[in-house]
Amino acid sequence: MAESSTCRMARMTKPMSRRRWFAAIAVLAWALAGAVGGAQQTPSPAPVGLSDGPRVFRTVTGSIRVTPVKGLVYPWALAFLPGGDMLVTEQGRNTLRIIRGGVLDPTPITGLPLGITSTRRDTAGVDIVLHPRFAENHLVYVAYWKPRPGTKDVRTAVLVRARFDGGSTLADVREIFESSSWTDGPSAARLAFGRDGTLFMAIGAPGFTERFGSTSWAQDPAEYGGKILRLTDAGGTPPDNPFVGRPGYKPEIYALGIRNVLGLTVHPETGELWETENGPQGGDEVNIIRAGKNYGWPVITYGRAYTTDPEGQKSGIAPPTVQPPTAAAGMEEPVTFYKPSIAISGMVFYTGDKFPLWRGNLIVGGLVGTQLSRITFNRQGLESRREAMLVDLGQRIRDVRQGPDGLLYLTTDMPDGAILKIEPVPEP
């Protein structure tokens, strides 16, 4: 696969050349969009929506079939069990569901801790991952938002470990990590196991210029918000974490300067940690996360500041200072970004055989963009192509996973949500 050379070259790319490449790509995309839009005399067709049966859509590489499993309320994350069944978390009801043999079990799995129950699309997500040795130990990990007693929306991110033996309940449910950063703003938490068995946990620092009083977390080493944490599988601190023993730093911190992570995955070839991050009014990012690095939020961003609303004005930063810098010394720039924003979400590197032309590509979801986006990179580690798929389906794509069958599976961030199975359609 080309990813190994891609990632090595990405590390050698100079920041200035990367910024110029981004600018060129953005201008080209804008120009192409304008040309297409100017030539189109009729409005785009309305989204087709979800039916009970499959629908077929065209992509650059051929047709794909989309088959839904319906009956979910704001499904947030999914995890595959060894036999191919799926565990699915629901944001809207704070429940854990299971799909057995492609059919949604009508009875939720019990034992999930009571967290914030929300139908707000920007908050209180519930992520789930399986232990790398799940077949032996049956351990599952859930990141959820624990409410502060006596409050309605104030919450903090918590990591829970439990045992699932395939029945209808979680057993031995234990809280193994709790963040001390409490918030009432939009935020997310994501989980991913590294190759060495440690567990990465991303905790967002939402807002801009302290719009919700928490943006400063991202640059504060004494706060968990706005960070990527690295934990043991028991919730402890690995002794080789980059800030262990450094005064003023939480020892669990792996990287800082993070805004709001909605996708987290480990590259299947290089083992590097990648993340997707929502930007403010544009500037969604794709980053390679490295130990001890600062990813700039809220000092640098390709987005724009929220300063014209009453909450934003509390920051003391008023228009026209709405465009922060995109680079600063000691801060990492993204591998690529989206402007305008698609509200980038879940992500996976495709490694299967069902879509051979997608192998090695990065597949990400879009919430506001209602799309599945496929990104390819050249040998220098720079984006070479981007394709927006399933836009006409009109569904907010929340999570993106590859199944053991080599197909893609998505969750839709909708009140009448679904799991979407994506498979190729043989060409005649």
N, C-alpha and C positions, 0 to 999 in steps of 0.2 A: 504493500500500500504506500501511497505517497505521503501519508501524514507525518511519518517520522522526519523526512527531510523538510516537510512544510514547517513543522514546529521548530526544528533546529534553525531554519532560516529565519523564522519569525523572531527568534531571540536575537539574531544578528542585525535585524532591520533597524536603521537609524530612525529616531523619532521624526526628524524633519521629513525624510522621504515618505514615511508612513502618513504623516499629515497631508502631504501633497497628494499622495495616492487617494486618501479619503476624499479630499476636495474634488479631485478629478472624477472619482466615481459618483459623488453626489451631484456634480454639475451634469454629468452624462445622464444619470437617472432622471434628473429634473427635465432635461431637454427631451429625452425619449418620451417621458410621460406627457409633456406638453405637445409633442408632435402627434402622439396617438390621440390625445384628447381633442386636439384641434381638428383632426381628420374625421372624428366620429360625429355624425350628424344626429344620431338617435341616442337616447339615454341608455345606460347599461341596464341589462335585465335585472329584475328584482331577484333577491336571493331565493333559491328554490326551497330552502328549509329542509327539515328532516321528515322523511316518511318512515313507515314501518319496514320497508324493504330497502334493498341497495339502490344506489344511484351511481352513475358513471360520469367521470370528469376527465377532460383532457389535460395532459401536462406536456412539457417540452419533450419528455422521453417516452411518451405513450399514455394510454388511458389507465386510470385507476378506478377501482370500485370501492365505494364507501358504504359500509353496512353498520347500522347503529344497534346498540343495546340500550333501550330507553328505560325510563322510570326512575332516574336519579335526580337529585336536587343539588345544583351547583357542585358536581363532582370535581374534586380538586387534584387528587393524586391517585396513581394506581401502582401496584407492585405485583409481579408475576410469581405465583407459587411454582414449585418444581414441576408439577403436572400440567401447567398451563392455565390453571384457574387464576382469577385476579382478585386481589383485595383492592377496594376503592374507598377513599374517604370522601365524605360529603361535607362541604363547607356550610351549606344552608341549614343542615340539621345536626351537625357535629356527630355524625355516625360513621360507622365502618360497615361496608357492604362487601359481599362476595359474589362473584360471577362464576358459576360452576358449569363447565361444558358449554359456555357461550350464553347461558341463561342467568339472569339476575335473580338471586334468592330473595324472596319478598321479605324475609326476616333479617333485620340487621344483626351483626355480630355484637354481642354485649361485652362490657368491660372497658370500653374506651372512656378515659377520664372526661368529666364534664368541663368543657372549655367554652370559649365565647361562641355562641350560636349567631351567625350573621349571614344575611343575604347581600351585604355590601360586597361589591365585586372586588374591592381593593384591600380587603383586610381579613384577618383571622383564618388564613388557610391552614389545612391540616395535612402535613406531608407524612409519607410512610415509606420505609425501606426494610428489606430483609437483611438479616445478618449474612455475611458471605458463606458461612457454614450452616445456613438455615436447615438444610437437610439433616444435619446432625443435632442441632440444638433448638430448632423451632423458634428462634428469637426474632421478633419484629420490633422496629423502632418507630415511634410516632412523635413528630414535633407538632405541638398545638399551642394555643394561646390561652393561658390560665387567667381568669378574671381576678382582679383585686377585690377582696371582700367588701361589700357595701357600695360598689360602683357598678355602673352599667357597661361602660366601654373600656375602662382602663384595664390593661392586661400586660402580661409578659410572656416571653417564649419559654416553653418547657419541653424537655426531652424525656420521653417515657419508653421504658423497655418492657416487653411482655412476651409471653409464650403463646403460640398459636399452633394447636395440634390438628387443625383442619375441621373442627366442629363449629359450634355456634357461639363461642365465647373466648375472650382473651383471659389467660391465667397468669398469675405471678406478676401483676401489673405494678411496676415500680417507677417512681420519678427519680431519674438519675442525674439530671442537670436542670437548674432553673436560672434564667437570666435575671439580673437585678435591674435591668433597664425596662421601666414601665412606660407605656405609651397609650394614647387614645387615637393616634393617627393611623393611616393606612400602612400596613407592614406585612411582611411575609417571612416565613422560615422554610429553608430547604435543607435536605439531607443527602449525603452521598458517602459511600464507603470508599476509602482509598485502597490501593493495592496491598498496602502493608497491614490492613485490617483496622486502621484508625478511621474514625467517623468525622466527616466534615459537616458542620452545621452553620448555615448562613442565617444571620439575623439582620433584618433590614433596619435602616434609619430613615424614616420617611420624611417627606416634606422638603422644603427648600428655605434657606435662611431662617431656620427655626419656625417654619410655618406652623408646625404642631409642637414646637418646643423640644424637638428631639434631633434635629439635624446635626447639632454639634456632637452628638454621640460618635459619628463616623470618624472623627479625628481625635476623640478622647480615649486614650488607652486604658482609662479606668472604667469604661463602659463596655458592655457587650454589644449594644446596638450598633449597626453599621459595620459589622465585622464578619469575617469568616473564622469560625472556631475549629480547632482540631482536638478531638476527644478520643479517649480510649473507648472500647466497646462497653465498658462499665460506667462511662460518664466522667472519668478522671482526666488528668492532664498528662499527655505523653512527655517524658523528660526531655525530648529533643525539639520541642516546640520553640519557635524563634525568639520568644520573649520571656522564656522561663528564667527567673532570677533577676529580671530587669526591673528596677524600682518604678512604681507607678503604672505598670502594665498588668492587665489580667493575663495569667499564664496560659489560658486556653486560646488566646488570640493567635491566629495563623496569618491573617492579612487584615488590613483596615482601609478606611476610606470608601466603604461600600454604601450604596443607596438602598435599593430594594430588590433583592435577588428573587427571581421567579423561576430560574432554571439552574441546575447544578448537576454536573456529570464529570466522570473521569474518562479521559481519552483512552479508548480501548487498546491503542498501540503504545503511546508514550507514557501513559499513567499520569499525565498532567491533569490538574483540576481546571475545568472550564466553567464559566457561569454566564448567565444572561441577567441583565440588570435594567430595570425601567428607569428612563430618564425623565426629567421634568419638561413637559411641553416639547418633546423631541429628545433626541440623543440617547435612545435605547442602546445599550452596550453589550458586546460579547467580549469577555475577558479571559485570559489565562491567568489563574491565580497562583502566585508563587510565594513561598514562605517569607514573611517579614516585609512584604511590599505594601505600598500605600497606593490605593487606586483613586485617590483624589477628591472624592465627594466630601463636602460641597464646594471645594476650592476650584476644581476644574470640571467641566461637563460640556457636551455638545448640545445640551438642551438650553432652555431659557428659564429664568427665575420667575417664580410666582410672587409678584410684588404689587399687583394692581388690586388684589382683593383685600378685605379688611385683615384677614389673618396674616397674609404676606407682608402687609405694611407694618406689622408689629416688629418685624426684624430690623427696622430702621434703614433698610436698603430700598430706596424708592426709584421709580423710573427716572431717567432712561437707563439706569444701570441694571439691565435685564439680561445681558449676555455675558456670563462669566468667561474667563479664559478657557481654552481647550487643552493647555499644556502648562506644566510647571515643573521646576527642578525637583527631583526626588519623588515624582509621582508617575504612575504607570498610565499609559494610554491604552485604549481598547484595541483588540484585534480588528474589529470592525464595529460599525454603529448604524442605527436606523434614524434617519431624519427626513421626513416626518416620522413620528413614532408609530409603531404598530402595537405598542404595549406588549413587548416581547415577553414570552413566558417559558414553558418547558422546553427541554432540549435533549437531543440524543445524537451521537455519531452512528450512522447506519453501517452495520457490519455484515448484514445478511446476504443471502443469495437470491431472494425474491425480486429485488430491484438492483440488478448488477450495475446499472449506470449510476446508481446513487451511492455505491459502496465508498465509504470514506467521507461522504458529504456530511455536513452539519445540518440537522433538521431542527427547526425551532417553530414554536407556535406564536400566534399573534392574537391578542384579545380584541383591542379596538380595531386592528387590521383584519380581523376575521379571516385568518389565513394560516396555512402551513407553508413556511418559508424554507427553501433548500439553498444552502450556501456551499459553494466550492471555493477552494483556495489554490493558488498557484505554488510553484516550488519555492518562491520567496516568502511564503506565508501570508500573502496578501489576497484579499478576496478577488476572485476572477469572475464569478457569476452568482446571481441571486434570482431565484424563481419563486414567485408567489403563487401558491396553489390553493384550491378550494375556496377562493374568495367568494364565489357565487353561492356557496352553501350558506353563507351568512351566520356562521357559528363562531362564538368566541372560544378559541382553542387555548386550553389551560395547561394540560400536561401532554407530553410526547414521550412514548416509550416504545422500544422494540421488543416484540414478543419472542419467546423461544422458537416460534415457528418462522421467524424471519420477517414477519409482517409488522406494520406500524399500528400503534393503538393510541388514540387521543381521548382526552376528556374535554367536554364542552362546558364552559362556564355559563350555564343557563339555568333558569328555574325549572325548565323541562329538559334537564341535561341528559347526556348520553355518553357512552363509550363508543367511539368510532373505530372500526377495523378498516385499515387501508390495505388493499391488495391489488396486484397488477391484473390487467385484463389482457389476455392473449390477443395479439394482433392477428387479423385474418390472413 
